[in-house]
Amino acid sequence: MSNEKIPYKIYLEENELPKQWYNVRADMKKKPAPLVNPGTGKPCTAEELSHVFCDELVKQELDETTPYIDIPQEIQDFYRMFRPSPLVRAYFLEKKLGTPAKIYYKFEGNNTSGSHKLNSAIAQAYYAKKQGLKGVTTETGAGQWGTALSMACAYFGLDCNVYMVKVSYEQKPFRREVMRTYGANVTPSPSTTTEIGRKILEEFPGTNGSLGCAISEAVEAATSKEGYRYVLGSVLAQVLLHQSIIGLESKAAMDKYGIKPDIIIGCAGGGSNLGGLISPFMGEKLRGEADYRIIAVEPASCPSFTRGTYAYDFCDTGKVCPLQKMYTLGSGFMPSPNHAGGLRYHGMSAILSELYDQGLMEATSVEQTAVFEAAEMFARVEGILPAPESSHAIRTAIDEALKCKEIGEEKTILFGLTGTGYFDMYAYGAYNDGKMSDYIPTDEEIAKSLANLPKIEG
Ligand SMILES: *Cc1c(COP(=O)(O)O)cnc(C)c1O
């Protein structure tokens, strides 16, 4: 097939949709560190986790050895509403850059939630329903996860309670209304509906809220009500498992045309899209079958990988969640109000943290204005208006393609285009008005936040 011209879009057939997720931990010799109970200082047991998460998801979370896990038929059926997603050859971008590099992107924005998050939302809602629960609670920052979860809950008839970071609740009324249209209850966080919310409001009156704080509220709401569990849109191993569909489809599409990526790039907030995109490629790398350069891209304003520390930390501000060993800026870290809400989490997936620590992947950070320059160029030549989060990956893909041009190398680049940016028009407006700022935290600010890490060996 290699002489055939590669089409602009490679679509798999519906019957080529993967029927199993891939669990990259099965191929890791050194596994990610276990979640730890902050009360006992010992690894969390399934029993402890089952108070917070659905039973089947606890099983997936703790499963480090099963490489392939069947995707239940009902989830496969739902996936068919928006999957397989296209793998696009960025011919127009290549031409614009005048690069000999071949650029591909996997586009995950073609559903109402506008991002890859629906891949895991539908799985988590399915297991909650199967367990006979009444509903789920969660947090949302910019709103993509809350939107995806509300769609999934509507499909299965589950009650959906979303704690939305207050500043987003106020600045993104449209996301809020999409969630309400799908039947979700949306509460601005911090709120007076939880103990932790009331405590935070008392301590910091007028606060804008944060993801860490909304997580604490959602967990409290789930654990204090009969028939509810908490679900999370990123960071956890189960979420990376569900997102492996992105990488499995990408690899199947590339294999069909004999394409092998040299460089794989993804933006990293909690690490779920990147973890999903790279999973089958990383599997090959771990088994010594192939080699790839893998690059995580994060905002310079929230640089967990590039300037954080690999240590046990709290996953939330209220310190109610299990501790996780990860690259972190400290659970009290308040990133400056940059425009990529999905990349403002203080920590990172434990799986990606371990892979990064073992030198199996790289990380880089990019500044906001440069990200929007890349977004603008991409929108104009490729036609898709990218989410600010996704545009971090675009920025680095463009930079790598330009390096290829400089040294005359024909590298093949694959990046994850995680979503569309229609709900981010304030951000585009700030960019168009030349009012975008590039705040980068000082070493002192990061050190101050890291001084509060919990004292756990690991
Ligand atoms: C949430 C989100 C991200 C970041 O989350 P990850 O878990 O790191 O993938 C990236 N892009 C979009 C469009 C998102 O909604």
PDBQT file of the ligand as one rigid body, heavy atoms in Angstrom, charges set to zero:
ROOT
HETATM    1  C1  LIG A 501      -9.643  18.093  29.201  1.00  0.00    +0.000 C 
HETATM    2  C2  LIG A 501      -8.999  18.403  27.925  1.00  0.00    +0.000 A 
HETATM    3  C3  LIG A 501      -7.615  18.249  27.735  1.00  0.00    +0.000 A 
HETATM    4  C4  LIG A 501      -6.661  17.854  28.822  1.00  0.00    +0.000 C 
HETATM    5  O1  LIG A 501      -6.947  16.709  29.534  1.00  0.00    +0.000 OA
HETATM    6  P1  LIG A 501      -6.057  15.405  29.470  1.00  0.00    +0.000 P 
HETATM    7  O2  LIG A 501      -6.626  14.530  30.501  1.00  0.00    +0.000 OA
HETATM    8  O3  LIG A 501      -4.637  15.813  29.758  1.00  0.00    +0.000 OA
HETATM    9  O4  LIG A 501      -6.202  14.872  28.119  1.00  0.00    +0.000 OA
HETATM   10  C5  LIG A 501      -7.097  18.489  26.490  1.00  0.00    +0.000 A 
HETATM   11  N1  LIG A 501      -7.866  18.916  25.476  1.00  0.00    +0.000 NA
HETATM   12  C6  LIG A 501      -9.196  19.099  25.621  1.00  0.00    +0.000 A 
HETATM   13  C7  LIG A 501      -9.992  19.567  24.446  1.00  0.00    +0.000 C 
HETATM   14  C8  LIG A 501      -9.802  18.832  26.837  1.00  0.00    +0.000 A 
HETATM   15  O5  LIG A 501     -11.111  19.004  26.974  1.00  0.00    +0.000 OA
ENDROOT
TORSDOF 0
